[in-house]
């Protein structure tokens, strides 16, 4: 299964955000406290 995008609505620091993933390897980077883990937790929550 390939994840093409993630849409976050009212999740922690995200009021409404859509994140698109390209084919291949994608990286998530940013400063501390800017929501990187929130993106990964949301994907995990949606899958399980």
CHARMM-style PDB file with segment names, atoms N, HN, CA, C and O in Angstrom:
ATOM      1  N   UNK     1       0.846  -1.169   0.000  1.00  0.00      PROA
ATOM      2  CA  UNK     1       0.000   0.000   0.000  1.00  0.00      PROA
ATOM      3  C   UNK     1       0.896   1.237   0.000  1.00  0.00      PROA
ATOM      4  O   UNK     1       1.849   1.328   0.774  1.00  0.00      PROA
ATOM      5  N   UNK     2       0.580   2.173  -0.867  1.00  0.00      PROA
ATOM      6  HN  UNK     2      -0.194   2.099  -1.496  1.00  0.00      PROA
ATOM      7  CA  UNK     2       1.303   3.439  -0.908  1.00  0.00      PROA
ATOM      8  C   UNK     2       0.409   4.549  -0.377  1.00  0.00      PROA
ATOM      9  O   UNK     2      -0.768   4.632  -0.727  1.00  0.00      PROA
ATOM     10  N   UNK     3       0.960   5.378   0.449  1.00  0.00      PROA
ATOM     11  HN  UNK     3       1.917   5.311   0.733  1.00  0.00      PROA
ATOM     12  CA  UNK     3       0.224   6.526   0.980  1.00  0.00      PROA
ATOM     13  C   UNK     3       0.505   7.707   0.065  1.00  0.00      PROA
ATOM     14  O   UNK     3       1.654   8.126  -0.079  1.00  0.00      PROA
ATOM     15  N   UNK     4      -0.539   8.241  -0.553  1.00  0.00      PROA
ATOM     16  HN  UNK     4      -1.472   7.901  -0.436  1.00  0.00      PROA
ATOM     17  CA  UNK     4      -0.373   9.352  -1.485  1.00  0.00      PROA
ATOM     18  C   UNK     4      -0.502  10.705  -0.802  1.00  0.00      PROA
ATOM     19  O   UNK     4       0.164  11.665  -1.188  1.00  0.00      PROA
ATOM     20  N   UNK     5      -1.363  10.783   0.218  1.00  0.00      PROA
ATOM     21  HN  UNK     5      -1.904  10.003   0.531  1.00  0.00      PROA
ATOM     22  CA  UNK     5      -1.533  12.054   0.927  1.00  0.00      PROA
ATOM     23  C   UNK     5      -2.125  11.797   2.310  1.00  0.00      PROA
ATOM     24  O   UNK     5      -2.700  10.743   2.582  1.00  0.00      PROA
ATOM     25  N   UNK     6      -1.964  12.790   3.163  1.00  0.00      PROA
ATOM     26  HN  UNK     6      -1.497  13.646   2.942  1.00  0.00      PROA
ATOM     27  CA  UNK     6      -2.535  12.766   4.506  1.00  0.00      PROA
ATOM     28  C   UNK     6      -3.218  14.109   4.720  1.00  0.00      PROA
ATOM     29  O   UNK     6      -2.620  15.159   4.486  1.00  0.00      PROA
ATOM     30  N   UNK     7      -4.467  14.076   5.164  1.00  0.00      PROA
ATOM     31  HN  UNK     7      -4.953  13.223   5.355  1.00  0.00      PROA
ATOM     32  CA  UNK     7      -5.198  15.309   5.457  1.00  0.00      PROA
ATOM     33  C   UNK     7      -5.456  15.364   6.957  1.00  0.00      PROA
ATOM     34  O   UNK     7      -6.090  14.473   7.522  1.00  0.00      PROA
ATOM     35  N   UNK     8      -4.963  16.409   7.589  1.00  0.00      PROA
ATOM     36  HN  UNK     8      -4.447  17.132   7.130  1.00  0.00      PROA
ATOM     37  CA  UNK     8      -5.116  16.588   9.033  1.00  0.00      PROA
ATOM     38  C   UNK     8      -6.084  17.735   9.297  1.00  0.00      PROA
ATOM     39  O   UNK     8      -5.905  18.837   8.778  1.00  0.00      PROA
ATOM     40  N   UNK     9      -7.105  17.476  10.099  1.00  0.00      PROA
ATOM     41  HN  UNK     9      -7.251  16.581  10.520  1.00  0.00      PROA
ATOM     42  CA  UNK     9      -8.069  18.510  10.482  1.00  0.00      PROA
ATOM     43  C   UNK     9      -8.178  18.519  11.997  1.00  0.00      PROA
ATOM     44  O   UNK     9      -8.534  17.509  12.605  1.00  0.00      PROA
ATOM     45  N   UNK    10      -7.875  19.652  12.603  1.00  0.00      PROA
ATOM     46  HN  UNK    10      -7.586  20.472  12.109  1.00  0.00      PROA
ATOM     47  CA  UNK    10      -7.958  19.834  14.058  1.00  0.00      PROA
ATOM     48  C   UNK    10      -7.192  18.755  14.824  1.00  0.00      PROA
ATOM     49  O   UNK    10      -7.716  18.163  15.768  1.00  0.00      PROA
ATOM     50  N   UNK    11      -5.965  18.507  14.415  1.00  0.00      PROA
ATOM     51  HN  UNK    11      -5.540  18.988  13.648  1.00  0.00      PROA
ATOM     52  CA  UNK    11      -5.089  17.544  15.082  1.00  0.00      PROA
ATOM     53  C   UNK    11      -3.901  18.312  15.639  1.00  0.00      PROA
ATOM     54  O   UNK    11      -3.079  18.834  14.885  1.00  0.00      PROA
ATOM     55  N   UNK    12      -3.815  18.377  16.952  1.00  0.00      PROA
ATOM     56  HN  UNK    12      -4.482  17.952  17.565  1.00  0.00      PROA
ATOM     57  CA  UNK    12      -2.742  19.078  17.667  1.00  0.00      PROA
ATOM     58  C   UNK    12      -2.490  20.455  17.059  1.00  0.00      PROA
ATOM     59  O   UNK    12      -3.361  21.320  17.151  1.00  0.00      PROA
ATOM     60  N   UNK    13      -1.334  20.691  16.443  1.00  0.00      PROA
ATOM     61  HN  UNK    13      -0.626  19.989  16.368  1.00  0.00      PROA
ATOM     62  CA  UNK    13      -0.996  22.029  15.941  1.00  0.00      PROA
ATOM     63  C   UNK    13      -1.536  22.299  14.533  1.00  0.00      PROA
ATOM     64  O   UNK    13      -1.343  23.395  14.007  1.00  0.00      PROA
ATOM     65  N   UNK    14      -2.205  21.328  13.918  1.00  0.00      PROA
ATOM     66  HN  UNK    14      -2.362  20.438  14.346  1.00  0.00      PROA
ATOM     67  CA  UNK    14      -2.724  21.483  12.558  1.00  0.00      PROA
ATOM     68  C   UNK    14      -4.224  21.758  12.592  1.00  0.00      PROA
ATOM     69  O   UNK    14      -4.992  20.913  13.053  1.00  0.00      PROA
ATOM     70  N   UNK    15      -4.654  22.927  12.109  1.00  0.00      PROA
ATOM     71  HN  UNK    15      -4.030  23.613  11.734  1.00  0.00      PROA
ATOM     72  CA  UNK    15      -6.089  23.192  12.005  1.00  0.00      PROA
ATOM     73  C   UNK    15      -6.644  22.547  10.735  1.00  0.00      PROA
ATOM     74  O   UNK    15      -7.702  21.919  10.770  1.00  0.00      PROA
ATOM     75  N   UNK    16      -5.942  22.697   9.622  1.00  0.00      PROA
ATOM     76  HN  UNK    16      -5.082  23.207   9.593  1.00  0.00      PROA
ATOM     77  CA  UNK    16      -6.288  22.015   8.376  1.00  0.00      PROA
ATOM     78  C   UNK    16      -5.057  22.004   7.489  1.00  0.00      PROA
ATOM     79  O   UNK    16      -4.549  23.057   7.103  1.00  0.00      PROA
ATOM     80  N   UNK    17      -4.580  20.815   7.168  1.00  0.00      PROA
ATOM     81  HN  UNK    17      -4.993  19.960   7.482  1.00  0.00      PROA
ATOM     82  CA  UNK    17      -3.362  20.680   6.371  1.00  0.00      PROA
ATOM     83  C   UNK    17      -3.454  19.407   5.541  1.00  0.00      PROA
ATOM     84  O   UNK    17      -3.883  18.366   6.039  1.00  0.00      PROA
ATOM     85  N   UNK    18      -3.052  19.490   4.275  1.00  0.00      PROA
ATOM     86  HN  UNK    18      -2.704  20.336   3.871  1.00  0.00      PROA
ATOM     87  CA  UNK    18      -2.957  18.323   3.407  1.00  0.00      PROA
ATOM     88  C   UNK    18      -1.503  18.155   3.008  1.00  0.00      PROA
ATOM     89  O   UNK    18      -0.876  19.092   2.514  1.00  0.00      PROA
ATOM     90  N   UNK    19      -0.970  16.967   3.221  1.00  0.00      PROA
ATOM     91  HN  UNK    19      -1.480  16.206   3.623  1.00  0.00      PROA
ATOM     92  CA  UNK    19       0.427  16.678   2.921  1.00  0.00      PROA
ATOM     93  C   UNK    19       0.457  15.642   1.807  1.00  0.00      PROA
ATOM     94  O   UNK    19      -0.081  14.546   1.962  1.00  0.00      PROA
ATOM     95  N   UNK    20       1.085  15.985   0.682  1.00  0.00      PROA
ATOM     96  HN  UNK    20       1.522  16.875   0.556  1.00  0.00      PROA
ATOM     97  CA  UNK    20       1.196  15.098  -0.470  1.00  0.00      PROA
ATOM     98  C   UNK    20       2.546  14.389  -0.430  1.00  0.00      PROA
ATOM     99  O   UNK    20       3.570  15.010  -0.147  1.00  0.00      PROA
ATOM    100  N   UNK    21       2.545  13.087  -0.713  1.00  0.00      PROA
ATOM    101  HN  UNK    21       1.713  12.582  -0.943  1.00  0.00      PROA
ATOM    102  CA  UNK    21       3.769  12.302  -0.782  1.00  0.00      PROA
ATOM    103  C   UNK    21       4.038  11.925  -2.233  1.00  0.00      PROA
ATOM    104  O   UNK    21       3.112  11.607  -2.978  1.00  0.00      PROA
ATOM    105  N   UNK    22       5.305  11.960  -2.632  1.00  0.00      PROA
ATOM    106  HN  UNK    22       6.057  12.218  -2.026  1.00  0.00      PROA
ATOM    107  CA  UNK    22       5.712  11.571  -3.974  1.00  0.00      PROA
ATOM    108  C   UNK    22       6.084  10.096  -3.983  1.00  0.00      PROA
ATOM    109  O   UNK    22       6.241   9.488  -2.924  1.00  0.00      PROA
ATOM    110  N   UNK    23       6.228   9.513  -5.178  1.00  0.00      PROA
ATOM    111  HN  UNK    23       6.101  10.007  -6.039  1.00  0.00      PROA
ATOM    112  CA  UNK    23       6.682   8.128  -5.274  1.00  0.00      PROA
ATOM    113  C   UNK    23       8.118   8.043  -4.791  1.00  0.00      PROA
ATOM    114  O   UNK    23       8.888   8.989  -4.957  1.00  0.00      PROA
ATOM    115  N   UNK    24       8.480   6.925  -4.200  1.00  0.00      PROA
ATOM    116  HN  UNK    24       7.854   6.156  -4.066  1.00  0.00      PROA
ATOM    117  CA  UNK    24       9.832   6.749  -3.691  1.00  0.00      PROA
ATOM    118  C   UNK    24       9.898   7.043  -2.206  1.00  0.00      PROA
ATOM    119  O   UNK    24       8.925   6.860  -1.475  1.00  0.00      PROA
ATOM    120  N   UNK    25      11.053   7.498  -1.778  1.00  0.00      PROA
ATOM    121  HN  UNK    25      11.843   7.647  -2.372  1.00  0.00      PROA
ATOM    122  CA  UNK    25      11.287   7.778  -0.363  1.00  0.00      PROA
ATOM    123  C   UNK    25      10.991   9.244  -0.075  1.00  0.00      PROA
ATOM    124  O   UNK    25      11.451  10.129  -0.797  1.00  0.00      PROA
ATOM    125  N   UNK    26      10.226   9.497   0.975  1.00  0.00      PROA
ATOM    126  HN  UNK    26       9.853   8.778   1.561  1.00  0.00      PROA
ATOM    127  CA  UNK    26       9.899  10.856   1.405  1.00  0.00      PROA
ATOM    128  C   UNK    26      10.440  11.062   2.809  1.00  0.00      PROA
ATOM    129  O   UNK    26      10.412  10.147   3.633  1.00  0.00      PROA
ATOM    130  N   UNK    27      10.923  12.244   3.078  1.00  0.00      PROA
ATOM    131  HN  UNK    27      10.946  12.987   2.409  1.00  0.00      PROA
ATOM    132  CA  UNK    27      11.419  12.575   4.409  1.00  0.00      PROA
ATOM    133  C   UNK    27      10.573  13.670   5.037  1.00  0.00      PROA
ATOM    134  O   UNK    27      10.017  14.520   4.341  1.00  0.00      PROA
ATOM    135  N   UNK    28      10.482  13.640   6.353  1.00  0.00      PROA
ATOM    136  HN  UNK    28      10.934  12.950   6.918  1.00  0.00      PROA
ATOM    137  CA  UNK    28       9.771  14.673   7.102  1.00  0.00      PROA
ATOM    138  C   UNK    28      10.788  15.313   8.031  1.00  0.00      PROA
ATOM    139  O   UNK    28      11.316  14.655   8.927  1.00  0.00      PROA
ATOM    140  N   UNK    29      11.061  16.585   7.823  1.00  0.00      PROA
ATOM    141  HN  UNK    29      10.632  17.120   7.096  1.00  0.00      PROA
ATOM    142  CA  UNK    29      12.057  17.252   8.667  1.00  0.00      PROA
ATOM    143  C   UNK    29      11.533  18.625   9.083  1.00  0.00      PROA
ATOM    144  O   UNK    29      10.681  19.209   8.413  1.00  0.00      PROA
ATOM    145  N   UNK    30      12.053  19.122  10.187  1.00  0.00      PROA
ATOM    146  HN  UNK    30      12.745  18.648  10.730  1.00  0.00      PROA
ATOM    147  CA  UNK    30      11.652  20.419  10.708  1.00  0.00      PROA
ATOM    148  C   UNK    30      12.182  20.608  12.110  1.00  0.00      PROA
ATOM    149  O   UNK    30      12.813  19.715  12.675  1.00  0.00      PROA
ATOM    150  N   UNK    31      11.925  21.763  12.662  1.00  0.00      PROA
ATOM    151  HN  UNK    31      11.412  22.489  12.203  1.00  0.00      PROA
ATOM    152  CA  UNK    31      12.400  22.084  14.002  1.00  0.00      PROA
ATOM    153  C   UNK    31      11.580  21.342  15.057  1.00  0.00      PROA
ATOM    154  O   UNK    31      10.506  20.809  14.775  1.00  0.00      PROA
ATOM    155  N   UNK    32      12.113  21.324  16.270  1.00  0.00      PROA
ATOM    156  HN  UNK    32      12.985  21.757  16.498  1.00  0.00      PROA
ATOM    157  CA  UNK    32      11.411  20.687  17.388  1.00  0.00      PROA
ATOM    158  C   UNK    32      10.065  21.365  17.630  1.00  0.00      PROA
ATOM    159  O   UNK    32       9.961  22.591  17.587  1.00  0.00      PROA
ATOM    160  N   UNK    33       9.042  20.561  17.883  1.00  0.00      PROA
ATOM    161  HN  UNK    33       9.126  19.565  17.918  1.00  0.00      PROA
ATOM    162  CA  UNK    33       7.728  21.090  18.221  1.00  0.00      PROA
ATOM    163  C   UNK    33       6.913  21.586  17.045  1.00  0.00      PROA
ATOM    164  O   UNK    33       5.943  22.317  17.246  1.00  0.00      PROA
ATOM    165  N   UNK    34       7.273  21.212  15.814  1.00  0.00      PROA
ATOM    166  HN  UNK    34       8.061  20.618  15.651  1.00  0.00      PROA
ATOM    167  CA  UNK    34       6.542  21.698  14.649  1.00  0.00      PROA
ATOM    168  C   UNK    34       5.647  20.653  14.000  1.00  0.00      PROA
ATOM    169  O   UNK    34       5.113  20.898  12.918  1.00  0.00      PROA
ATOM    170  N   UNK    35       5.467  19.481  14.638  1.00  0.00      PROA
ATOM    171  HN  UNK    35       5.900  19.282  15.516  1.00  0.00      PROA
ATOM    172  CA  UNK    35       4.449  18.544  14.186  1.00  0.00      PROA
ATOM    173  C   UNK    35       4.911  17.360  13.356  1.00  0.00      PROA
ATOM    174  O   UNK    35       4.081  16.704  12.727  1.00  0.00      PROA
ATOM    175  N   UNK    36       6.197  17.064  13.329  1.00  0.00      PROA
ATOM    176  HN  UNK    36       6.871  17.598  13.840  1.00  0.00      PROA
ATOM    177  CA  UNK    36       6.674  15.913  12.560  1.00  0.00      PROA
ATOM    178  C   UNK    36       6.092  14.610  13.103  1.00  0.00      PROA
ATOM    179  O   UNK    36       5.597  13.781  12.339  1.00  0.00      PROA
ATOM    180  N   UNK    37       6.149  14.435  14.388  1.00  0.00      PROA
ATOM    181  HN  UNK    37       6.551  15.108  15.009  1.00  0.00      PROA
ATOM    182  CA  UNK    37       5.619  13.213  15.012  1.00  0.00      PROA
ATOM    183  C   UNK    37       4.108  13.129  14.859  1.00  0.00      PROA
ATOM    184  O   UNK    37       3.561  12.031  14.754  1.00  0.00      PROA
ATOM    185  N   UNK    38       3.435  14.252  14.846  1.00  0.00      PROA
ATOM    186  HN  UNK    38       3.879  15.144  14.931  1.00  0.00      PROA
ATOM    187  CA  UNK    38       1.980  14.272  14.674  1.00  0.00      PROA
ATOM    188  C   UNK    38       1.593  13.669  13.329  1.00  0.00      PROA
ATOM    189  O   UNK    38       0.600  12.948  13.237  1.00  0.00      PROA
ATOM    190  N   UNK    39       2.363  13.957  12.294  1.00  0.00      PROA
ATOM    191  HN  UNK    39       3.170  14.543  12.369  1.00  0.00      PROA
ATOM    192  CA  UNK    39       2.089  13.395  10.968  1.00  0.00      PROA
ATOM    193  C   UNK    39       2.206  11.879  11.014  1.00  0.00      PROA
ATOM    194  O   UNK    39       1.325  11.172  10.525  1.00  0.00      PROA
ATOM    195  N   UNK    40       3.285  11.376  11.597  1.00  0.00      PROA
ATOM    196  HN  UNK    40       4.001  11.950  11.994  1.00  0.00      PROA
ATOM    197  CA  UNK    40       3.495   9.927  11.671  1.00  0.00      PROA
ATOM    198  C   UNK    40       2.468   9.249  12.566  1.00  0.00      PROA
ATOM    199  O   UNK    40       1.992   8.161  12.242  1.00  0.00      PROA
ATOM    200  N   UNK    41       2.121   9.869  13.682  1.00  0.00      PROA
ATOM    201  HN  UNK    41       2.508  10.753  13.946  1.00  0.00      PROA
ATOM    202  CA  UNK    41       1.101   9.311  14.573  1.00  0.00      PROA
ATOM    203  C   UNK    41      -0.254   9.247  13.873  1.00  0.00      PROA
ATOM    204  O   UNK    41      -1.003   8.289  14.065  1.00  0.00      PROA
ATOM    205  N   UNK    42      -0.571  10.242  13.076  1.00  0.00      PROA
ATOM    206  HN  UNK    42       0.038  11.020  12.920  1.00  0.00      PROA
ATOM    207  CA  UNK    42      -1.847  10.269  12.356  1.00  0.00      PROA
ATOM    208  C   UNK    42      -1.917   9.155  11.321  1.00  0.00      PROA
ATOM    209  O   UNK    42      -2.964   8.533  11.146  1.00  0.00      PROA
ATOM    210  N   UNK    43      -0.808   8.902  10.637  1.00  0.00      PROA
ATOM    211  HN  UNK    43       0.043   9.407  10.779  1.00  0.00      PROA
ATOM    212  CA  UNK    43      -0.771   7.800   9.670  1.00  0.00      PROA
ATOM    213  C   UNK    43      -0.977   6.475  10.400  1.00  0.00      PROA
ATOM    214  O   UNK    43      -1.762   5.637   9.955  1.00  0.00      PROA
ATOM    215  N   UNK    44      -0.284   6.283  11.505  1.00  0.00      PROA
ATOM    216  HN  UNK    44       0.354   6.963  11.866  1.00  0.00      PROA
ATOM    217  CA  UNK    44      -0.437   5.057  12.285  1.00  0.00      PROA
ATOM    218  C   UNK    44      -1.853   4.874  12.800  1.00  0.00      PROA
ATOM    219  O   UNK    44      -2.381   3.762  12.783  1.00  0.00      PROA
ATOM    220  N   UNK    45      -2.473   5.954  13.259  1.00  0.00      PROA
ATOM    221  HN  UNK    45      -2.044   6.857  13.273  1.00  0.00      PROA
ATOM    222  CA  UNK    45      -3.849   5.895  13.762  1.00  0.00      PROA
ATOM    223  C   UNK    45      -4.814   5.493  12.641  1.00  0.00      PROA
ATOM    224  O   UNK    45      -5.736   4.706  12.860  1.00  0.00      PROA
ATOM    225  N   UNK    46      -4.597   6.035  11.449  1.00  0.00      PROA
ATOM    226  HN  UNK    46      -3.848   6.674  11.270  1.00  0.00      PROA
ATOM    227  CA  UNK    46      -5.483   5.731  10.323  1.00  0.00      PROA
ATOM    228  C   UNK    46      -5.343   4.277   9.865  1.00  0.00      PROA
ATOM    229  O   UNK    46      -6.320   3.670   9.425  1.00  0.00      PROA
ATOM    230  N   UNK    47      -4.141   3.720   9.965  1.00  0.00      PROA
ATOM    231  HN  UNK    47      -3.348   4.213  10.322  1.00  0.00      PROA
ATOM    232  CA  UNK    47      -3.914   2.355   9.493  1.00  0.00      PROA
ATOM    233  C   UNK    47      -4.369   1.298  10.488  1.00  0.00      PROA
ATOM    234  O   UNK    47      -4.721   0.187  10.092  1.00  0.00      PROA
ATOM    235  N   UNK    48      -4.365   1.629  11.772  1.00  0.00      PROA
ATOM    236  HN  UNK    48      -4.079   2.532  12.094  1.00  0.00      PROA
ATOM    237  CA  UNK    48      -4.711   0.624  12.776  1.00  0.00      PROA
ATOM    238  C   UNK    48      -5.923   1.088  13.511  1.00  0.00      PROA
ATOM    239  OT1 UNK    48      -6.402   0.398  14.411  1.00  0.00      PROA
TER     240      UNK     48
END
